[in-house]
Amino acid sequence: MTTARIHSIDTFGTVDGPGIRFVLFLQGCALACQFCHNPDTWDPEKGRSADVEEILEELELYLPYYRSSGGGITVTGGEPTLQASFVAQLFRECKRRFGLTTALDTSGFCDPDHAEELLEATDLVLLDLKHIRREKHIELTGQPNDRILRFARRLSDRRQRMWIRHVLLPGINDSAGDLMALGAFIGTLNSVEEIEVIPYHRMGVYKWQQLGLAYPLEGVPQPGESEVRRAQDFIERGRKGSVDRPQP
């Protein structure tokens, strides 16, 4: 039976897709985002091993809450596409046995062909676009964004339902030019239902300290509501400006 490395479970998630959701955090990530609030998920060998049946047994205890709220299951990480076969099997069983909706929270840093089976079983993709500029993306995450943008294109070509997420980092990815460029890219994608601008927070700093890691964003302020609204406005302006452009 397929097993995966599990970091943790949130049985009453309310921010990772519609309704109340069973949120499964997996181990392993190829990125090293400077703002990551779960750096303890990076190592693919950490956490515990679990199979699909174990996860389903725990999920089943809370089914009434998921069903009554229009919720379901969300798998996140780490990076869940690193364990794509497991997640695909889990999603298929959640749909077959319980009729739940499935959501994948991903950075998109994967080969789209590797995730095809998983996408077939996924109702909604929560795609995290961290920085639209390649060099700045490398500085922020340790990796270029080429693969991520290709993954976004694949989702668009598939007409896969997606929400775009963007963590707002003052002084790093909040310039008008960067935000409008992000919006212009989003404007070329099909089936984007929502764009979430998520204010940067420092709730995971203690994990960096526990791991003996220097926190790289010390001194970066947390954006307020007005800054989030400003970012949303620039992204939307960039998105609308791309409406008449041909699809790449």
PyMOL commands that set and color helices and strands:
alter all, ss='L'
color gray80, all
select helices_A, chain A and resi 39-41+52-60+63-69+80-98+112-120+134-141+146-157+176-187+205-210+225-241
alter helices_A, ss='H'
color red, helices_A
select strands_A, chain A and resi 3-13+21-26+48-51+72-76+101-106+124-128+162-168+192-199
alter strands_A, ss='S'
color yellow, strands_A
deselect
rebuild
show_as cartoon
